[in-house]
Amino acid sequence: MHTHVATNHTKSEVLQLLFQLGLTSGGSFAIWRKPKSNTVEIVLNDTAEPVKVDLNLENLEPGFIVHPFADQADKKAFFIKANKYFSFDLDKPLSSDELPEWAKVQLSNQERLSPEEIREILINQTLSGKAKKTEMSEDKAHFIHLVQEGVRAIQENHLEKVVPARTKTISIPSSFSLSCTLMSMMESYPNAFINFFHLPHVGTWIGASPETLIETKGDIFTTMSLAGTQKATGDNPLKSVAWTQKEIEEQALVSRYIVSCFKKIRLREYEEHGPKTVLAGNLLHLKSDFRINMRETGFPELGSIMLGLLHPTSAVCGMPRREAHDFLQEFEGFDRSFFSGFIGPVNIQGSTSIYVNLRTASLHDNKATLYAGAGVTEDSDPEKEWEETELKCQIIGKFIQNPST
């Protein structure tokens, strides 16, 4: 009889085990770390058929929600039910004894897989996940034309702002390791929602979103307005930053929209903090925070109500919302899929945190398709907007291409 010795795993090894559990289960799973947190969480539903649910967040079982940019005909979202859940603290070493029972059982009859083997399984499982892109969405000339059309629509007073998007496809190197990539993203972007989710035959995505759409914890509801983008430079970028009138107005527009949503539902008591400059990766944005006590204001379902009113936000679509959405349907020329949709844990450990799916990539075959959009206003310069999307693609692209950095 051999005695069992508990081994301590490095963070990367634990992540690797989680990827192994998810990818060998044949089901859907999500792994994430919230902004400013050291806790990595996983939910796993090992049924092969992806589940869809209505957007009544308050009544959902614990799980992870995934909603595309465009509204679905059935008004539903994909949902990874937390049939299995596990969380661990990145700051503490984890011994194999501390893995949950279900993980031990599942791993007991499996060899430990290497990063290469995990990459192999991933590629085999995403072969059927068709990339939702077109030649057009990769083409610079098409994007430049899109921005020009956007500026024209704004000058003709059809729109105030529009956010066209594009894709960029890169190949996944043979040295690619999911666990190292996710780990590096967590270390580099402490203020982002670092996430990976896999829905068999639907899609496999990895990202680092800077933007919370809604959050509820206990009686407290929060949301934010985030807009304006510039590159962080110098030793103390937050101190030396200067915002132009265009960027200040762009962010104020988003804040006003949130307030107009509150008014629409006759919600009068809210706190607003900001705008202040925040750092997301190597980019700076302007941000305001809104906070509401749902019990005192008598809005227990505020999470679901605001989700319906806020998505798609002006940061990913434009203003006015319907006109901007119609403009994108007509001119953008590709299906955004889950890019600029929303994702996040629902009713897990007493809270729901939904993020806009930005700074994200879809993994398929041997490739990663990166997605980025740019906020177009009357003063936009098409070439500069293209450069902004290049910067945004870099945020995830560099981790896929050099996983160890």
N, C-alpha and C positions, 0 to 999 in steps of 0.2 A: 504494500500500500504506500503510495507516495504522499508526503505531507504537502499541503497547499501553502505556498508562500505568497503573501500579498505583494504585488509589485507596484511601485509608484510610477505613474505615467506622467510624461511631460504633457504640457497643454496640447501640443501638436498631436501627440499620440492619442490623447482622449478624443480630440476632434476626429482623428482618423478612424477611431473605433465607432464614433457616432455616424460618420459617413458610411462605414461598412454596414452598420446595423440598418441604416436607411436604405441603401442601395441593394442590399441582399434580401430585404423584406418583400420586395415586389410591390410595395405600396407607395403612398404619398408621405413626404416628410418635410419638415422645415427646421432649420437651425438658425438661431439669431442671438444677437447681443444688443440690448437697448443702449441708447446714448448715455454717456457718463455712468455706465454700469460695468461691473466686472463679472456679471453672471452670464454664462452661456446656457441657452435653453434649447431643447429639442422636443418637437411633438412628432409622433409617428402613427399613421393609420395604415395597418398592413393589408387592407383590402385593396385589390388591384384597381377597382373602378373608382375614379375620382368622384367625390361627393359634391353636390351643389346645394346651397341654402339661400333662404330669404335674408334680407338685410335687417332683421330685427336683432340687433346685437345683444340687447339685454336678455333675450330668451335663448340665446345659443348656448350649447354646451361648450366647455373649454376647447379651444383649438386655434387654428391659424387661418386667417381669411385671405383670399387672393382674388382681386377683382380687376378685370382689364380696364383700359382707358375708356373704351366705348361701352355704353349701356348694352346689356344683353337683352334679347327679345324676351327671355323669361324673367328678367329683372333679378337674376340670382348671381351669386358669386361662388367660386370654388372654395371648399372648406376642408382643411386637414384636421379631422377630429383627433383630439388628444387621447386616443385609445391608450397610447403609451407616452409618458412624459418624464423628462429628466432634466435637472439643471445642475450645474457645478460652478464653483467660484474659480476664476482664472488665477487668483492670487495664491490658492492653496494647492499643494500637490494632491493628486487624487490616487488612491490605491484601488486596485482592481476589486477589492472587497466592497468599495463604496458604490460600485455600479448597481443600478436597480436589478431586481430579480429577473425581470423580463430580458434585460440586456445580457445578463450572465447566461441564461438559458439559451438565448439565440446564438451567443458567441461560443457556447460550450462545444458545439459540434462543427465549428468553423475554424479553419486556419486563419491566423491573422494575415490580413492582406497588406501588401506593400502599396505605397502611393501609386506606383505604376499600374498595379492590378486594379486599384480603385478607379484610376483614370480610364482603364480599359472598360470596366463595367459601366462607368458613366457614359462613355462614348457609345457603347452598345445600347444602353437604355435610352439615349437621346436621339438615336438614329431616326426613330419614328416621329420625334418632335420636330415637325417641319418648321423651318425658319420663316418667320412672318415678315419677310422683307422683299423688296423688289429691286431691280437694277436702278430704278429711279431714286430710291431712298438712299443709295450709296453715292449718288452723283452730285458733284459740287455745283455744276451748272444748273441742275434742277433746283438745288437748295437756294442758290443765289436768286433764281427766277422767283421762287416761292417768297423770299423776303421782299423782293421788289413788288410782287403782287400784294403782299401784306401792307407795305408802305402806301401803295396806291389806294387800297381799300380804306386805310385810315385817313388819308388826305381827302377822300371823298365822303368822309364821315359815316362810313358803314360800320367801322370798328374803332375802338379806342386803342386796343392792343391785341396782338395775336402771337401765339407761340408755336411756330412751325418746328418740326422735328426731323431728324435724319438718322441714318444708321451708318455704322462703320464695322466691317467684318475683318477680324484678325484670326490667324490660325493659333490653335492651342499647342504650345510647344510640347515635345515629348517629355520634358522634365517637369511638366505641370503637376502640381500636387494640390488637391482641393484643400487639405488641412493647412498647408503652409500659406496658401493664398488667403484663406479666410483669417488665419492668425495674423498675417501681415496687415490685412485691412483693419483688423481690430486694433492693432498697435498704432497704426498710422492715423486712424480716424476715430478718436475717442468720443467725439460728439455726434457721430452718425449712427443710424440704425443699420448694423451690419447683418446681412441676411443671405440665406441660401434656401431655395425651396424647389422641390421636385414633385411634379404631378405627372405620373406615367402617361405617355401619349399626348400630353397637353403642353408641357414645357418645363425647362430646368433653368433657373435664374439665380444670379448672384449679384449682390449690390451693397451700396453704402449710402442710404438716403439721409439727407440733411433735414428733411422736412416732415414734421409731425402734422397729420391732418386733424385727428382728434385723439384725446386721451381721457379716460375716465378711471378714477380710483376712489372707491368709497363714494362720497357725495360730490366729489370735485370733478368738474369738466374743464379741460384746457384745450386750446387750439393756438395756432400761431400764424402770422403773416410774414412770409419770407420772400424777399425780392431784391433785385439789384445784384450784380455780380462783378467783382474785380479780382485780379490776381493779388495774392498776399505777397508783399515785398518788404525787405528790410528786416532788422532785428526785432522790431516791435510793431508788426503790421497793424495791430488794433489801434495803436497810438497815432501812427502817421497817416492813417487813411483819410481821404477826402472824397465825399460823395457829390456827384453832379446833381443839378436840379432834376434832370431826367430820371435818375435812379431814385431820388427821394420821392418824387411824385409816383413813380411806378410802385414803390412799396406802400405809399399812402393809399393808393388805389385798392390794393389788396386788403388793407386794414378796413377801409370804408365798406368794402364788400362784405366782410365778416360782420361788421356792425349792422349793415342793411339786412343780413340774415336774421340777426337777433331781433331787429324791429319787426320783420315779417311775421315772426312767431310771438310778438309782443313780449319779448324778454327784455326787461329794462335794467336789471341789476347785473353788471359785469365789471370786472377789473381789467384795465388795459395797461400794460407795462411796455415801454419802448417808444419809438424804435431805438435799438442799439446795434452796433456792429458785432457780428459773430464770425468765427472762423470755421469753415467746413472744408477739411482737406487743405488744399493750398489756395482755396478761394475765400473771399470775404462776401458776406451778404448783410443786408439790413433786416432786422427781425423785431416784431412786436409780439408779446404774449397776452393771451386773453384767458381769464379764469372765472368760473361761475360755480356757485354752490347750488347743485341741482335740487337738493331737499328744500332749502330756503326759498328758492324761486318756483318750486312746484313743477319741475321738469325732469322726472326720473328717466325719461327716454331721450334725453337731450343728445346722447351719443349718436343714436340712429337718426334722429331728426336732422342734426347738423351734418352728418355724413351725407345725407340726401341733398342738403342745400349746398354743401361746399364742393362736392366733386362733380365735374372736374374743375379744379380751382383756376383762377386767372393766371396762376404761375405756370400751368401746364397747357392751358387752352387759350385764354384771352378774355377780353371784355368787349361788349356785353357777351355773356357766356354763349347764348344760343347762336348768335351771329358768328362768333369766332369759331364755334364748333362746326357750323355749316361750311364756313370758309375752308377749314382744314379738311373736311370730308371731300370737298370739291377739288382742292389743289394739292393736298399733301402727297397723295398717290401711294400710300402703303398702310398696312394694318399695324398699328402700334402694339397690338397684343397687350401684354401686362405693363409695358413702359408707360409711366404716368397714370397708371391705374392706382389702386391702393392695396396695401398688404399689412399684416401684423397680427399679433396674438390677441385673442378675444377671451375674456373671462378666465384668464390664467393668473393664479395667485392674487385674485381679487382685483385685477385691473385689466383694462382693454387699451391697447395702444396701436393706433392705425397710422401708417406712414404713407406718403405719396411715393410711389415706386420710381425714384429718380436715381441717377448715377448707377446704372444697372446694365447687366449684360445677360443675354440669353445664350446658353451653351447648347450646341447641336453638332452632331457629327464630330469633326475635328476642329470645329471653329467656335468662335465667340462673336456674337453680334452685339455691338455696343450701341446704346441709344442716347441721344442728347437733343435738347430743344433750346431755342433762344427766344427771349422776349423781344418782339418787334414793336417799336413805337414809331411815331412820325419821323423821328430823327435817326432812325437806324441806318447804319452803313452795312450793306450786305456782306462785304468782305470781313468786317469786324465780327459780325454775327457768326459767320462760318468759323472764325478763329475761336470764338467763345465755345462753339460746339466741339471743336477739336480739344480744347482744354478739358471740357467736361468728359469727353470720351477717355481721355488720358487717365482720369481719376481711377477707373476700374481697369482700363486696358493695361496699364503698366504692371498691375499685380498678376494679371493672367500671363503676360509675356515674361516677366521675371519673378516667379513666385517667391524666390528666397529673399528678395530685397524688402 
